[in-house]
Amino acid sequence: MGRAVQWLRSLVFIVQMYVMMAVLAVFFTPPAIFDRSWAYAGVRTYCRYVRWSAVWMIGLRTEVRGQVPSGEVLIASKHQSFLDIIMIVSEVPRPKFIMKSVLRWAPILGWYAMRIGCVPVDRGKRAEAIKKMMRDVQSGDAPAGQLIIYPQGTRVAPGADLPYKVGTAVLYAETGQDVVPAATNVGVFWPRHGIYRKPGLAVVEFLYPIKPGLEREAFLPQLRTRIETRSKALMAEAGFHAPD
């Protein structure tokens, strides 16, 4: 009975979450057309609203730990569900993502993603898109900020083991920027698919930055070890223990 009630609460939460996206878009979009700061304010307000409503609707609290990155940095984050995106965007000052090109056509979400400087990438053209983004930032045609990337390239369920792709190392070398690893346990509570949301404490934790200058062969293993070690600890904190 308890799980059925929580499933129903989860359904209501998801519905109102997308309704509120449309409501806030009505307010923020007109000024955001002329002033990009309104687009940042809109996405941050929405993400904070989702975090707030999750507490009292489904019993899911959220916490961001560590020093929130600012300035021109790369954030290399474990990606388990939409919730880790929401939590990061609610905190960093100028977030932008490398995203699948098709997402630019998503209602509301796509327009705001483009407005805050997200980089749409067609399959096989990631390097070209990144170089254009860097040129646009340097020329002032695109906003500076925190570029959020997912080293495994997709959402990864708790306990699953997917390789870390070389693209993160390429960005690290080409940009010459600090890379801030981010660990999380959000997938324990908010899965990649389905409706059910589990109550508890979901955490995203920013770790100590990796400074520029490492070779690819040293960078990727260090990044993987730090993110995976801390994510496993956070998931254990949430009561989930990955199989050995």
N, C-alpha and C positions, 0 to 999 in steps of 0.2 A: 504493500500500500504506500509506504514511504517513498519508494523509488518512482511509483506512478505519479505521485503528487509532485515530486521534483522534476519529472519529465514534463509535466504540464506547466509548471512554473518556468522551466527552460524555454518552452515553446512561446509562452507569452513574452518572455524577456527578449527572445530573438525577433519577434514581430515588432515590438515597440522600438527595438534598437534601429530597425530600418525605417520605421515611420519617423522617428526623431531625426534620422539623417536627412529626410526630405524636408522636415519642418525647419531645421537649422539652415539648410541650403537656401530656403526662401529668404531668410534674413541676411545671410552672409554673402550670397553670390553677387547681388548688385554692386556693393562697394568693392568686392574682390575682383571684379572685372577691371577696375581702374587702379586698384592699389593691392599689390601682392600681399601686404601685411594682413589684410583681411582674410585672405585664403589661409594663411598660417593660423590666424585666430580661429577660423571656422573649424579646421581639422583638429586643432588642439581642444577646442570646446567640446566637440563631438566625442573625442576619445576620452576626455575626462568625465563626460556625462555617462558613457558606457561603463566606465570603471565604477562610478558612483551608483548607478542603477543596479549593477551586478551585486552589490553588497546586500541591498534590501530585497531584491527580487529573487535571487537564487542563492544567496548566502556565500557568494564568492568575493573574497577580499583580494586586493592586489597591492603589491609593494615593489617599488623600484629601489634597488640597493646600489651602492657604489657612487662614484663621482659621475654626474651626468656630463657627457661630452659636449663641448662647445667649440666653435671655430671650425676650421677646415680639417676634418678628420674622417677616417673610414671607420664605420662600426660594423664589425663582423659578428653576426648574431646567430645563435642557435634559433631555428625556426620550427615551431611545433604546431602553431595554429594562428588564426587571425588575432588572438588576444595578445601575442607578443608584439605584433605590429601596433596595436592600439596603445599598449603600455609605453613603448618607445616613443611614439609620436606625441603622446601626452606630455612628455618630459623634455625632449631635446628641442632647442630653439628653432632650428631650420632643417627639418628632416627632408630627405629625398631618397628615393629608392631606384634601383634598377629593376624594371618590371617587364613582364611579357607585353609585347606590343598590342595584343588584343585587348588588354585591360584599359587602354585609352578610350575605348568605346563603351565602357561600363557606365550606366547612368549615375550622375553626380560624382561618384568615386573617380571616374576617369578624368573628368574635367578638373577636379581639384588636384589630382595627382600631377597633371601636366602644369597646372598653375603654380605649384610649389617647386617645380623643377625636377620631377621624376624623369627617369630616362627610359623610354620605351625601346625594347630591343627585340628585333626579329631573330629567329633561330639562325645561328651561324654568323651573326653580325655584331656580336657583343663588343669586340675590340674596337670596331669602327665607331659604334655609338659612344663608347667611353671617351675616345679621343675627341669626338665632336663636343661632348659635354665639357671636357677640360678646356678646350679652346673657347667655348662660349662663356665659361666662368671667368677666364682670364680677360676676355674682351668686354665683360660686363653685360653680355646678352643673356646670361643665365645666372640665377642666384647662387651665391656661395652657401655652404652649409655642411651638414653632416650626411654623408652618403652611406646608406644602410644596405649592406649586402649579406647574402646568405651563402656561406661557403659550401654547403651541401646542395644548394640549388633548388631546394623544395622543402615543403613541410615534412618533418620527420617525427614519427610517432615515438613516444617514450619506449626505450628499450631497443629500438631499431638501430642498425649500424649501417650508415651510408657514407661513402667516401667524401673527403673534402676535395673540391674541384680546384684546378690550377688557376681559374680565373681570379680568385682572391689574391693569389700571389702575384699575378700579373699587375693587378691594380695597385697593390702595395709597392711594387717596383716602379711603376710608371708615374704614380702621383707623388712619391716621396713623402707621404703623409704618415702620421701615427695611425696605427690600427688599434681600435679599442674592442677587445673581445667582449661578447655578452653571452651569459649563460641563462638558462631558464628552466622552469618546470611546468609551464602553463599547460602543456599537453596532458598532464595528469588530470586536469580539471575541465579543460575546454579542448575537445579532440579535433582532429583535422576534419572529420565528417560526422554527421549525425546531429541530433537535437539536444541530447542530454548534457547538462552542465552540472558538474559536481561541486558542492560547497567546499570551502577550504581557503587556503592562502596561496595564491599564485605569485611567483616572484620572477622578475627579470633583474639580473645583476650585472652591472658594468664592471669589468675587471681592469687591472692595471694595463696601460697601453703598451703595445709593442712598437718600439722606436724604429725609424727607417734604417736601412743598411744591411739587413740580413739577406743572405742568399736564399733562393727559393727552397733549396733542400733543407735549410734550417728553419725557415719561416713557417712552412705549412705544418710540420710535425709539432712545433711549439704552439701554434694556434689551435690545432686539433686537441692537443693534450690539455691545454688550459680550459678550453670551452667544455670539452667532454667531462673532464674531472669535476669541474664545478657544477655542471648541469646534473651529473649523477648525484652529487651531494644534495643539491636542491630537490631533486626528485625523491631521494631518500627521506629528506625532511618532510616531504608531502606524503610519505607512506608508500612510495613506489620504489621497488628494488629491481633494477634491470638484471636479467639473467647473465651469468658469466659466459 
